Amino acid sequence: MAVRQDLYEREVARFREDIKKDAAAAVRQYGISLLHSLSPDERAQALRSLGAELVLAEDFCNLGIAAAKDGNFADAANLFKTAVEKSGSMTDAIYNMAFCFEKAGMFPQATAAWNTYADTLPAGQDKLDVKKHASELGK
């Protein structure tokens, strides 16, 4: 069984590398089913590069994660913003949007996003801390 698992893991690793170079060629080589073996952010990137229309808030959130991993915080923030607009209630995406706007130095957007995030929190110290953090941005 271990040999079989090692073969699978090697093929998924090759697919992961190939899909970054040429997604269409990788899908022709391995088939579309291996897309489900990728992490959610890798899957969303692959679908986007294949020209698939992304409509789910989760896909935009996953693209935001990938952009943030690459250090593209402005792009990531805008992808998280799209996820929030599509879902209306993704607390994790609101938090990540605020964080990425802040990391990108986009303080007015970060302040607004942190305040939006604070509004999702129950009354208490966390809410007060987030509101305080938002009020101190860019000063």
Buried (B, 14 or more C-beta within 10 A) or exposed (E): EEEEEEEEEEEBEBBBEBBEEEBEEBBEEBEEEBBEBBEBBBBBBBBBBBEEEBEEBBBBBBBBBBBBEEEBBBBBBBBBBBBBEBBEEBEEBBBBBBBBBBBBEBBEBBBBBBBBBBEEBEEEEEBEEBBEBBEEBEE
